[in-house]
């Protein structure tokens, strides 16, 4: 097979480490092991490991990989933007980007998973299982949720070890909804369970208040009174590089880890626009102890 020219760039201008990372993320989403890739492409397992480390030489191999993983070559190369229709590949890419980031600017609904309490992952496990419609329930859904939680646990561990600076926007109205629904994956749970989950949501908001009052080094949180976009977004800053990620996947009440398309790009225009949005929202937000008082009043109302 003739080799296809690299699109719009010279081979030397590509970030091969990032290509290897995207390869791992898409492989994870497909549920394929390194052995599976090696067998289907008729290459050695060591060659697959090399590919995922960014030791890439032939475009022909990348073409075959893209076809196997069901993505375009441009997406795998990161020529423009990369797209993820799987929460697994998207969260894996977040883990990779977070592992190198010195600063993260983020808006999540209702709050960044990295800043939740130690009890939250177990609540999330229940919410994810509950969120699966009866007609889709089965071993496949359980495995998918387990893989999501595994990647999230790895993200959290990295964050706790490296402690990058994080600026997180929290929507006041999103927190109201969070308290109203409780930590649930669906709304038709038994009344006793609903009450228990609303109590768990209150404890989570109390944890947010503790973080705001403590103002730990490297963590900035702003409570935004205005309506926030329905999709989450974040900017990853690392030496010499920035990425912006926009996602429909959510890890709050009524979570979604099955449907949607997330985008990650290094486009200067996209980064500038989202940075401007974050700066505007941050400027009008309640921070530190003022933010804590705002959330406390919300708890006192309930």
C-alpha positions as CSV (number, residue, x, y, z in Angstrom):
1,X,0.0,0.0,0.0
2,X,1.3,3.4,-1.0
3,X,1.9,5.7,1.9
4,X,-0.5,8.7,2.2
5,X,1.1,12.1,2.6
6,X,0.7,13.7,6.0
7,X,-2.1,16.3,5.7
8,X,-1.1,20.0,5.8
9,X,2.0,19.6,8.0
10,X,5.4,18.1,7.6
11,X,6.0,14.9,9.5
12,X,8.4,16.6,11.9
13,X,5.8,19.2,12.9
14,X,3.4,16.5,14.4
15,X,3.2,15.9,18.1
16,X,3.8,12.1,18.0
17,X,3.4,11.8,21.8
18,X,-0.1,13.2,21.5
19,X,-0.8,10.9,18.6
20,X,0.2,7.9,20.7
21,X,-2.0,9.2,23.5
22,X,-5.0,9.6,21.2
23,X,-4.3,6.0,20.0
24,X,-4.5,4.7,23.5
25,X,-7.7,6.7,24.3
26,X,-9.5,5.4,21.2
27,X,-8.3,1.9,21.8
28,X,-9.7,2.1,25.3
29,X,-13.0,3.2,24.0
30,X,-13.1,0.3,21.6
31,X,-12.4,-2.2,24.4
32,X,-9.3,-3.4,22.6
33,X,-6.1,-4.6,24.3
34,X,-2.7,-4.0,22.9
35,X,-2.6,-7.7,21.9
36,X,-5.8,-7.2,19.9
37,X,-4.3,-4.3,18.0
38,X,-1.1,-6.3,17.3
39,X,-3.1,-9.3,16.1
40,X,-5.4,-7.4,13.8
41,X,-2.6,-5.3,12.3
42,X,-0.2,-8.2,12.2
43,X,2.5,-6.4,14.1
44,X,4.2,-7.2,17.4
45,X,2.8,-6.2,20.8
46,X,6.1,-4.3,21.4
47,X,5.3,-2.3,18.2
48,X,1.9,-1.3,19.7
49,X,3.6,-0.2,22.9
50,X,6.0,1.9,20.9
51,X,3.2,3.5,18.9
52,X,1.4,4.5,22.1
53,X,4.7,6.0,23.4
54,X,4.7,8.2,20.3
55,X,7.5,6.3,18.5
56,X,5.6,6.5,15.1
57,X,7.3,6.4,11.7
58,X,5.0,5.1,8.9
59,X,1.8,7.0,8.0
60,X,0.6,3.7,6.5
61,X,0.5,2.2,10.0
62,X,-1.5,5.1,11.2
63,X,-4.0,4.8,8.4
64,X,-4.6,1.2,9.3
65,X,-4.9,2.1,13.0
66,X,-7.4,4.8,12.2
67,X,-9.5,2.4,10.2
68,X,-9.4,-0.3,12.9
69,X,-10.4,2.2,15.6
70,X,-13.2,3.8,13.5
71,X,-11.8,7.3,13.4
72,X,-10.4,9.5,10.6
73,X,-6.7,9.8,10.1
74,X,-7.0,13.6,10.6
75,X,-8.6,13.0,14.0
76,X,-5.8,10.5,15.0
77,X,-3.2,13.0,13.9
78,X,-4.8,15.9,15.6
79,X,-4.6,18.0,12.4
80,X,-7.5,20.2,13.5
81,X,-9.7,19.1,16.4
82,X,-10.1,15.7,17.9
83,X,-13.5,14.3,18.6
84,X,-14.7,11.7,21.1
85,X,-18.1,10.0,20.9
86,X,-17.1,7.8,23.9
87,X,-16.8,9.0,27.5
88,X,-14.0,6.4,27.9
89,X,-11.8,7.9,25.3
90,X,-12.6,11.4,26.4
91,X,-11.9,10.8,30.1
92,X,-8.7,9.0,29.2
93,X,-7.6,12.1,27.2
94,X,-8.4,14.3,30.1
95,X,-6.2,12.1,32.3
96,X,-3.4,12.4,29.9
97,X,-3.7,16.2,29.6
98,X,-4.1,16.6,33.3
99,X,-1.0,14.6,34.0
100,X,1.1,17.3,32.2
101,X,-0.9,20.4,33.1
102,X,0.5,23.0,35.5
103,X,-2.9,24.8,35.5
104,X,-6.5,23.9,34.7
105,X,-9.3,26.3,34.1
106,X,-12.7,24.5,34.3
107,X,-16.4,24.7,34.4
108,X,-18.2,21.4,35.3
109,X,-21.8,20.7,36.2
110,X,-22.2,21.1,39.2
111,X,-18.5,20.8,40.3
112,X,-15.2,19.4,39.1
113,X,-14.9,15.7,40.0
114,X,-11.3,16.4,41.1
115,X,-12.6,18.6,43.9
116,X,-15.4,16.4,45.2
117,X,-15.3,14.6,48.6
118,X,-13.7,11.2,49.1
119,X,-17.2,9.7,49.4
120,X,-18.3,11.0,45.9
121,X,-16.9,8.2,43.7
122,X,-19.0,5.6,45.5
123,X,-22.1,7.7,45.1
124,X,-21.2,8.2,41.4
125,X,-20.9,4.4,41.0
126,X,-24.6,4.1,42.1
127,X,-25.7,7.0,40.0
128,X,-24.1,5.6,36.8
129,X,-25.7,2.2,37.4
130,X,-29.1,3.8,38.0
131,X,-28.8,5.9,34.9
132,X,-28.7,3.0,32.5
133,X,-32.2,2.4,31.0
134,X,-33.7,-1.0,31.7
135,X,-33.6,-1.9,28.0
136,X,-29.8,-1.2,27.9
137,X,-29.0,-2.8,31.3
138,X,-26.6,-5.8,31.2
139,X,-23.0,-6.8,31.5
140,X,-21.9,-4.5,28.8
141,X,-23.3,-1.4,30.6
142,X,-21.7,-2.6,33.8
143,X,-18.3,-3.0,32.2
144,X,-18.6,0.4,30.6
145,X,-19.4,2.1,33.9
146,X,-16.6,0.2,35.6
147,X,-14.1,1.4,33.0
148,X,-15.3,5.0,33.4
149,X,-14.8,4.8,37.2
150,X,-11.4,3.2,36.7
151,X,-10.2,6.1,34.5
152,X,-11.7,8.7,36.9
153,X,-9.9,7.1,39.8
154,X,-6.6,7.3,37.9
155,X,-7.3,11.0,37.1
156,X,-8.0,11.7,40.8
157,X,-4.9,9.9,42.0
158,X,-2.7,11.9,39.5
159,X,-4.3,15.2,40.6
160,X,-3.7,14.4,44.3
161,X,0.0,13.5,43.6
162,X,0.8,16.4,41.3
163,X,-1.6,19.1,42.5
164,X,-1.7,21.4,39.4
165,X,-3.3,24.8,40.0
166,X,-7.0,24.7,39.3
167,X,-9.6,27.4,38.8
168,X,-13.1,26.0,38.9
169,X,-16.4,27.8,38.1
170,X,-19.5,26.5,39.9
171,X,-23.0,27.5,38.7
172,X,-25.2,28.6,41.6
173,X,-28.3,27.4,39.8
174,X,-26.6,24.1,39.0
175,X,-26.0,23.6,42.7
176,X,-29.7,24.3,43.4
177,X,-30.6,21.6,41.0
178,X,-28.0,19.3,42.5
179,X,-29.6,19.7,45.9
180,X,-33.1,19.4,44.5
181,X,-32.5,16.0,42.8
182,X,-29.8,14.6,45.1
183,X,-27.1,12.2,44.0
184,X,-29.4,10.1,41.7
185,X,-29.0,8.5,38.4
186,X,-32.8,8.7,37.7
187,X,-35.8,10.3,39.3
188,X,-38.1,7.3,40.0
189,X,-36.1,5.9,42.9
190,X,-38.0,4.9,46.1
191,X,-38.8,7.8,48.4
192,X,-36.4,6.6,51.1
193,X,-33.5,6.3,48.6
194,X,-34.3,9.8,47.3
195,X,-34.1,11.3,50.8
196,X,-30.8,9.5,51.5
197,X,-29.3,10.9,48.2
198,X,-30.5,14.4,48.9
199,X,-28.7,14.2,52.2
200,X,-25.6,13.0,50.4
201,X,-25.9,16.0,48.0
202,X,-26.1,18.3,51.0
203,X,-22.9,16.8,52.4
204,X,-21.2,17.3,49.1
205,X,-22.2,21.0,49.0
206,X,-20.9,21.2,52.6
207,X,-17.6,19.9,51.3
208,X,-17.5,22.6,48.7
209,X,-18.1,25.2,51.4
210,X,-15.2,23.7,53.4
211,X,-12.9,24.0,50.4
212,X,-14.0,27.6,49.8
213,X,-13.4,28.5,53.4
214,X,-10.0,26.8,53.5
215,X,-8.8,28.3,50.2
216,X,-6.1,25.6,49.7
217,X,-3.0,26.6,47.8
218,X,-3.5,26.2,44.1
219,X,-7.3,25.9,44.2
220,X,-9.6,28.8,43.2
221,X,-13.4,28.4,43.1
222,X,-15.9,30.9,41.9
223,X,-19.7,30.7,42.4
224,X,-21.4,32.1,39.3
225,X,-24.9,33.5,39.6
226,X,-25.5,33.8,35.9
227,X,-26.6,30.8,33.8
228,X,-23.7,28.7,32.6
229,X,-23.4,26.8,29.3
230,X,-25.0,23.4,29.2
231,X,-21.7,21.7,28.2
232,X,-18.7,21.5,30.4
233,X,-15.4,23.1,29.2
234,X,-11.9,23.4,30.4
235,X,-8.5,24.7,29.4
236,X,-5.4,22.7,30.1
237,X,-2.2,24.7,30.4
238,X,1.2,23.0,30.2
239,X,4.6,24.5,29.3
240,X,4.5,25.4,25.6
241,X,1.0,24.1,24.9
242,X,-2.6,24.6,25.7
243,X,-5.8,22.6,24.9
244,X,-9.4,23.4,25.3
245,X,-11.9,20.6,25.8
246,X,-15.7,20.9,25.5
247,X,-17.9,18.0,26.5
248,X,-21.6,16.9,27.0
249,X,-20.6,14.2,29.5
250,X,-21.5,14.9,33.1
251,X,-20.7,13.4,36.4
252,X,-23.2,15.2,38.6
253,X,-26.8,14.1,39.4
254,X,-28.5,12.4,36.4
255,X,-25.0,11.7,34.9
256,X,-24.4,11.0,31.3
257,X,-21.5,8.9,30.2
258,X,-23.1,7.3,27.1
259,X,-24.3,9.9,24.7
260,X,-22.6,12.9,23.1
261,X,-19.5,14.1,21.2
262,X,-16.7,15.8,23.0
263,X,-14.1,18.0,21.3
264,X,-10.5,18.8,22.2
265,X,-8.5,21.3,20.2
266,X,-5.4,23.5,20.3
267,X,-7.0,26.1,18.1
268,X,-5.8,29.5,19.2
269,X,-9.2,31.0,18.4
270,X,-11.1,28.4,20.5
271,X,-8.6,28.8,23.5
272,X,-8.9,32.6,23.3
273,X,-12.7,32.5,23.3
274,X,-13.0,30.1,26.1
275,X,-10.4,31.9,28.1
276,X,-12.3,35.1,27.6
277,X,-15.6,33.4,28.8
278,X,-13.9,32.0,31.9
279,X,-12.4,35.4,32.7
280,X,-15.8,37.2,32.4
281,X,-17.5,34.6,34.5
282,X,-14.7,34.6,37.1
283,X,-14.8,38.4,37.4
284,X,-18.5,38.3,38.5
285,X,-18.3,35.3,40.7
286,X,-18.3,35.0,44.5
287,X,-15.0,33.7,45.6
288,X,-13.5,32.2,48.8
289,X,-15.5,33.0,52.0
290,X,-18.0,35.0,50.0
291,X,-18.7,32.0,47.8
292,X,-18.9,29.8,50.9
293,X,-21.5,32.1,52.5
294,X,-23.6,32.0,49.3
295,X,-23.6,28.2,49.3
296,X,-24.3,28.1,53.0
297,X,-27.4,30.3,52.6
298,X,-28.5,27.8,49.9
299,X,-28.1,24.9,52.4
300,X,-29.9,26.9,55.1
301,X,-32.9,27.4,52.8
302,X,-33.3,23.7,52.4
